[in-house]
Amino acid sequence: MMNSVKTYTLFTDHDIYLFKEGKHYKLYDKFGAHSAEKDGVKGVYFSVWAPNAKKVSVIGNFNNWNSKDHILFPRWDGSGIWEGFIAGLTWGTLYKYAVETARGEILEKSDPYALSWEQNIQAASLVSTTWYEWNDKEWMQNRWEKNRLQAPLSVYELHLGSWMRNAEDPERFLNYRDIAERLVLYIKEMEFTHVEFMPVMEYPYDPSWGYQITGFFAATSRFGSPQDLMFLIDELHRNGIGVILDWVPSHFPGDANGLHRFDGSYLYEHEDPRKGFHPDWKSYIFNYGRNEVKSFLISNAMFWLERYHADGLRVDAVTSMLHLDYSRNEGEWEPNIYGGNVNLEAKTFLQEFNTAVYKEFGDSIITIAEESSDFPLLTKPVHDGGVGFGMKWMMGWMHDTLDYFKIDPIERKFHHHKLTFASMYMYNENYMMPLSHDEVVHGKASLIYKMVGDEWQKFANLRALYVYMFTHPGAKLLFMGDEFGQTSEWNFKKSLDWHLLLYPVHKGLQKLVKNLNHIYRNETAFYENQFSPEGFEWIQADDVDNSVYIYLRKGQRKDDACMVILNLTPRVIDYKIGVNAASHWEVIFNSDDEQYAGSGVRADIFNEQYEEFMGHQKSISLNLPPLAGIILKRKDKQYKQNRIKHHKR
């Protein structure tokens, strides 16, 4: 039978050279299915990497999935690429690659570079396009101001399938466009600066939440088309909201139509199971030492940043990538050439990834590492020996803080320095403080139920925790539902419990998070120096008996300062604090305020004395509400017009 495929190529010799060297970062322009024209006839050009295959053909709904009719041509240059042109095909065509292995097996594989996949067991690829008429030019031109380290970064992390569902039909997902209509209004109302989407790339298994990806270049069709996702991102951008995407270059599932044994060999994954198989997730680990795989992965990062206008990538499971002994017992891993446990190939890959995306997009984007060890120099520049990330999740802070807030206030004096310990290392890296989805699943309880005490104490503790989080140096991340005190653990199968907002304690907590976002965004003292030691000063770190913590946050102007006071016992305390002689203070926030469903104890400054106290020339006295965080602002310029009156209660 005559082959129905015509010779055609999009690859230049330079493309092939870069691909083999691991330096081609725009492979999505070449691989996959692309509309093309040959001899005046329109059709589709296909190309796929399968160097160990005996034969590769395109099968689909246009040829009854017959592997004998449309056989691709192997390139002559040893690249392992198969390619060709099929006339008459157009957008919406369903297809796969039938890959005949060296052993004669026929593997039916979806296209690693497909832009859309079907939602069924077959999960065929669709000939698709990422053409979209963007309306976010103003955001894209100026976004470096919102994404730089000296800007407030408050991130709302969400799972698209369970943030909100159709009220009339809870089993049905909302489309990306339906989500846009609701989400943009909500994020603006709550004053978060960014959203972070758990993986939007195509994945077969809902309980993986998107972290076991098969279609790395495909927006999951659960919620609509590529253009529908672009509309969602576009609408967020047009309303001044940044978009961070979770990205998973750490592993992939063993699905028959995915990357595993793509051409019958270990092509994308490392052939040594000590490096290539993940014992926890029963998934396969990319071979970071293989140049073509590096090109694939870095191109994938570039794709989401370029085609989907993402403002950042949060790189998942970096700890598992960097450590050869991650989740492995002695004898189950092989040391590197220096005898250590660092995966040197993975480290080099991450350095090349960060170098490439920052070279392409500059400081208009940000890369964030989810990394739970103390791997050195993660957010330091590559040219200084670092890994080159923009930020790293501050997992130590998260664990210590949640541990502390589980402790009965009577016992807290014995664990006082769980909250001060972070100040020993908080400038080692550029940290983002995460209260993420990982903390509210698998029996760990929701955040509100991690708090100790009765209902009043639980909410008071959580309000105080949020004051601590939003005023601590570093960027912020809060998982959906935590902002209003979701009581049940997160369930990916259903919507958040929005009905809880009918209750004052939940509504009050939501208002508190909104107002903390407002203060964080509008008080430069909280973000200008958030990654610099000049931005923080302890006033009282050692009052163990009262469980009181006091610190200053400072902006770049000398007189730009805010004071944060945490009283983490359920007692009301009159408290005296040393301050500089020329400074004058005003309470601007009290988490015990009735508007947040607190008990309504006022945090009034009731005395100022010009006498030395705590090493300062002057003191102020104020009453501290129970289990509360309060914020004071330095008000020197207003002092002459609005002098604080001394009075006794």
Disulfide bonds with the S-S distance in Angstrom:
none
